[in-house]
Structure formats: structure tokens, C-alpha cells
Amino acid sequence: MCGIAGIVELKSGAPPDRGALERMASLLSHRGPDDQGIAVIGEAGLAHRRLSIIDLSGGHQPMTADGGALTLIFNGEIYNFLEVRRELEAQGHAFATRSDTEVLLRAYAVWGTDCVSRLNGMYAFVIWDAPRRRLFAARDRLGKKPLYYALTPERFVFGSELKAVLAAPGVPREVDPGAVDEFLSRYYVGGARTILRGVAKLPPAHWLTLEAGKVTVRRYWRPIFDPDAPARREEEYLEELEGLFRDAVRRRMISDVPLGAFLSGGVDSSAVVAMMAAEGGRVKTFTVGFDEAGYSEAEDARLAVELDLKRKGIDHEVVLLEAESEDQLRLTHRRYFEDLRQILNSCNGQDE
């Protein structure tokens, strides 16, 4: 994964504070350890932390196009970027890199906000359109990649994580008690709301524009279920399912770094790994096991490898967690709520 963040100054029109952008980026370093980039374009500032997957040397961000008119930061992958690229090349567009980032940027340049209707992937991205003084952001259809934002009279702030947004100056920190209750009950806050009243999440399958200080949010996709569709034979459904499944796995195997998978031995992970191997990939698989056999899936994973996957070139490894690892689980749980405590303290003006 990668991390994105940024600031658009609305009132002063002055360039954003570069130091604030660097702080926002540093808080996202765990999302992107391979590279960092910051661009200040007029009243807009964009920051990016990169985890390199495709075009390791040519995908640096922020990425610009049209002589600096468009600047993009992007978290995720566009699985059908090769098809989109071929369509753009057929229209006469040339590319300088092999990255899906450049394809995404060019898609916006050609199709504008409608570019999202052509994308198959997981993503949260932001484009600063300098000639229009417009910010365009979008989130993937099912919301795999996050995007938080806050709008104040002075500035618009966004980031992949809430703590990056809070690192910008002037972001409201009033806690939403209802959201806290939901978090403590479910370990997440649903919809567009967050734990803070002044910070929102861009919902899945939505895009956002910021123009003249006004934020507009629009839904661009929704799942469709047609209960009146004519029934087909079971064999037809199975054939269609296998085709869709194979295509989904194949698209996710486009990578310039080694591929791996978690293998529990259950139907879903075993099917994914088997399809990866069938598509010609040398796959490294991992299973987390425990001392207590009744709680461990290591044996199920071993059987899956021996019965079907080993002959397909699967390199399997079991990571065993011993009894003392319970202390680590308790520590992780405490840290989870410590993060919440720090957010609440910072909202009350206390030091983190």
C-alpha cells in the first residue's frame, strides 16, 4: 500500500506549509517505505509515500502531466491499466513509464471525472487540476483504500489516515460521541463519519471535487442485482464464475516484485492460491499456526499443499506462534486502544 496526503489553501491563496506536508508524509511512512515525494503547486500541496509494486524505477509520485497542469498522488493498483493504456495509445497518447500511475493520470486528462467508470482496481487518488484550480479525488468501488478529509474556512486537508489529517494546521478536533460508541462496539466507524465531527471519509464508489472552496461528493457506481433475470443452468453459472475468478486472480498477479499469499487451508484461500499457481506464478504461501491443535490451521494448510498445490510450484512456510505470543496479542490490543486515547487527548489539547 501507499500513503497520500495534502493541503489546499482556500483563504490566503498562499502555498501550503511544506513542513506540514512533510509531517503528514512522515506519519504515513509505514504505508510506503520505498519513496517519498512532495509537490507544491500554487495553493495546493501534495505528499506521497510509496510502496513500489509496478515500474519500480518509473512510478515516482507526485506525477505530473501536460506541462505541470495536472499532478497526481495515488494509493492502490489499477488492475486493468494495460487495457486502458492500449485504448489511450490508440487515440495517439504516448507514455514515458510502465506504471499504472501514468495511465490513471492520462485517463483523467482525457475523460475527466468519468475516468473512474473505466477503472478496475483498488484505489484512492487525488489530482490537482491547476488550470481549473480544481481538486479531484476518488475512492474504489468497494472502499479497499481509505481517504479522510476536512474542510475549514482556511483550507482543505486530506490523507490516507486520520493522524495525517490531524497533522495539518487548523483541523477541528471535536470528538463525535456517537462515533466513539460505534468504534468501541464494532472496532470501526461506518459510513462517511469518523471519530471527529470535522473530519469525514470519502465513501466507497464516490468521487469528490473541490472548486472555489466548495466540496461536491458524487456516487459513480453501485452494485446491481436483477431478481427478474432469466435463470440459467447451473453449469453456465459455474463456467461464468470460474472465468470471473480466473480473471480477477490474473489481474492481481501483475507485479514487478515477488508475490505471496496467506493460506489457511480453507476453501477461499486454497482456491486463490491454486488459481495463482495455475496461471503460472511461483507462489510463496504463509500459514500462521499455534501450539494448540484445536486453534491452528497449519494442518489444514499442509493438507491443501500436499493434496493439490505442491505439484503446482507452491513454496509453503508455516510461522508458529507459541504460548508466550499471547503476551504480544495483549500488547497489540492495548496499543489499539492507546491510539484511540491519543486521538482523544489531542482533541482535548493534551500532548500525545
N, C-alpha and C positions, 0 to 999 in steps of 0.2 A: 504494500500500500504506500501511498504518498501522503503528504500533508500540504494544504493550501491555506492561505490567509491573506487579508488585505484591508485597506482603508481607502475610502473616497471622501475627501474633504468637501463639504457642501456649503459651508458658510463663508469661510475665508478664501477658498479657491487656491490656497497655497499648497505646495507639495506636502504630502504626509511626512511625519517624522520618520526618518529612516531607522533611527534607533528603536522605535516602537515596532516597526516591521521586523527588525532583526530579533527582537524579543519574542514576537509572535512565532517566527520561524523556529527559534531555538526550542520553544515548548512543544514543537511537533517533530523534533529530530528523531524520536523513536519510530515515527511513521516513515521516515525517509533518510536513512543513514548514508546514502551514497553521494548526495549532491545537494547544494543549496543555491537558490537564485533569488534575487530581489530586483525589481524594476520599479522606478518611479516615473510616471508619465503624466505630467501636469498635476492635476489634483488627485490622481489615482496612484496607489502603491500596491504592488502585488508581490507576495512572497511564496516560495515553493521549497519543499523538502522532497527529495526524490529517492524512491526505491527503484533501481534500474531493472527492467524486465525485457523490454524490446528496444533495439537500437541503443546499446549501452553507451556509445560514444556520441550519438547524434540527437538525443532526445532532451537536451538541457532545457530547463524552463526557468523563468517565463520565456515563452517563444513568441516571436513577432512575425507579422506578415504585412504585405502591402506597404513597405517602407516605414514600418512602425505604426501604421494606423490601427492595427489590431494586435493585442497582446493577450496571451492565454496562459492560465495555470490550470492544471488538470490532475485529478486523483482518480485512478482506475485504469481500465482497459476497454478499448473498443474492439470487440471480437470480430466484427465484420469490416475492419478498416481496410483490408485488401480489396474487398468488393467496392467499397465507397471510393477508394483511391482510383481503381480502374475506371469507375464512372466519371470521376473528375478529370482523369487523364484523357478520356475520350472527348471531353469538352475543351481540351487544349491546355490544361493546367499541368505545370511541372512541379516536381518535388525535389528538395535538396537533401532529405533524410529518409530513412526507412521507418520512421516512428509513426505510431497511431496519433501522437500529439499533433503532428503537422497535418495529418488528414483531417482531424477534428477542426483545426483552425481554418483550413481551406474550405471545409464544408460550411462553416458559419459564414465565411466571406461570400460564398455562392448562394446559399439558401437562407441565410439569416436565421431567425428563431425556429424556422421549420426544419433546421438541420437535425433536431433531436428525433424527428419521426423516421429518420433513416439509420439510426444508430442501434446496434445490438451490442450491449455491454453493461458494465457496471462502472458508474462514474459520478463524480461531482466536479464540475468545472466552472470557471469564471473567465469571461472575456471582457476586456476593456476596449470599447469601440471609440477611439479618440475623436474622429471627425464628428460623430453624433453625441459625444460626451455621454455615452450610454454604457452601463454595465449590464451584461447578460450572464445569468447563471442558470445551471440546470442540474437536476439530480436524476439518476437512473430510475427505471420503471418500478422496481421493487424496493428501492431505497437501500441498496447494499452500502453505498458510500454516503457519509454524512456531510451536512453543511448547515452551520449555525450562522445567524446574522442578527445585527442590532442596528436600528435606525434612530438617531438622535438629531436634534436641530443642527448640530455641528458636523456630523459625519455618519457615514455608513460603514459598518465593520462586519467582516465575515471570517470564518475559519472552519477547519475540519473538526475542531474540538472546542468545547466551551471555554477551556482555560486560555486558548489562543485569543478568543474574542475578548475575554476579560483583561488581557494584557494591553489592549488598546486604551487610550485615554478617553474618559467620559462615558464609558458604558454603564448603564444603570444596573444596580446590584440589588434591587428589591426582590426578596425571595417570594415565590408563589407557594403559600402553604398547601394548597391543593396538590400542586406538583410534587412537593416533598412527601405528602401522604401517599401519592401514587408510586413514587420511587421506593419508599420503604415497604410498600405492599408487593410490588411487582418487580423491583430492581430496574425499572425503566420508566420513562415518561412518554406517553404516546402522543400521536398527532403532531401538530406544529408547535405545541407548547414545550417549554423547558422548565428547569427548576427556578429560573429567573423570569420575572414578568416582562422585562425589557429585552429579552433575547428569545428568538424564535428559531425553529428548524424549518428548512425548506422541505415540504413533504415529498415523498416519492412520486415520480411521474409528473413533476411540476417544473416549470421554469420561472425565472424571476428577471425582471428588468428594473433598473434604477435610472430614471431620467428626470432631470430638473428637481431632484430631491424627493421624487415620488416613487414608491415601490409598488410594482404590479406583479402579482403572482397568478399564473395560469396553469391549469392541468392540461397535459398534452396527450395522455394515454390512460385508458382504463381497461381492465380485463373484461372479456365478453364471454358470456355463457348463453347459448341459444338452446333453451329446452325444447324448442319445436323442430330442431334439426332432424332430418330423417335418420333413422337408426341404420347402422351398417353391421356387417358380420364381424364377429369377434376377431377373426383373422385380419381383417382390414384395420381394426383399431390397433392390434398388436404390431402390424407392419408399420403403421404410421408412428407409433410410439417409439419403436426401435430406430426409425430414421431420425426422428427429432432428438432422441437421446444421443445417438452417434454424432449427429451434427453439433450438439451442444458440447460434448466432450472434445471433439476435434477442434472446435474454435478455441477452447480454453487451453489447448496444448501449444499454441503459438507463443514461443518464448525463446529468448536468447540466453537463458540461464537454465540449469538443471530443474527438472520437475519432480515433485514429490507428492505424496498423499497420505492421509491418515486412514488406516484400515482397522475397522472394529471387528470384521468378520460377519457383520450383518449384511442384509440384502443390498442396501443402498451403497455403502462404501465399497463392497465387493464388486458390485456391478460397475461402478465408476472406474475402479482400478482395472478390472477386466477389459473394459472398453478402451481405456488408455493403452493397455498392452496390445490390444487388437489393432489399434491404429498405428502401431509401430514404435511406440515410445518405450525407452528403457526407464522404468519407473522405480523410484525408491519409495518404499512404504514404511510407515511407522505405526506401532501399536503401543499404547501405554497399558501396562499390566500391573497387577497388585499381588501381594503375598496371599491374600485371601481368595481362594479359587472362586468362591461364590460371587465375588465382585469384579473379577478380572475377565476381560475379553480376549486375553492373549491366546488362549487355546482355540477360540473360535476363529481368530485371525490366522493362526497357524494352519488350521484345517482348510481354510479358504485358499491359502497359498499352496498347500500340498495337493489338494484335490484338483485345482484348476489353474491357479495363477503362476505357479513356479515354472511351468513349461513355457510360459509366455515372456519370460525375462524379467521377473519381479525380484528386486533386491529388498528383502524384508528385514526389519530390525525391530526388536522389542525393547522398550525402555521400561524397566521395572521400578516402581515406586514402593519402597519398603515402609514398614510401620511408622518409622520416625518421620516420614514425609507428611504425616498428619499435622505435624507442627507447622510445616510450610503452608498447608491448606488453611490452617487457622490464621497464619500471618497474612496470607493473601486476603482472607475475609476481613481482617482488621484494617488492612490498607484500603480496601474498597470503601469502607465507611469513613476512614480517615480522609479520603479525597472529598467526600461529602462534607465532612466537618470543616475542612479548609475552605471550601467554597462558601459555606455559610458564614464562617469567621470573616472572610474577605469582604463579604457583602455587608457585614456589620462594622467594617472599618478596622478589624483587628489584623495583625500581622499573620501571614501564613507560616 
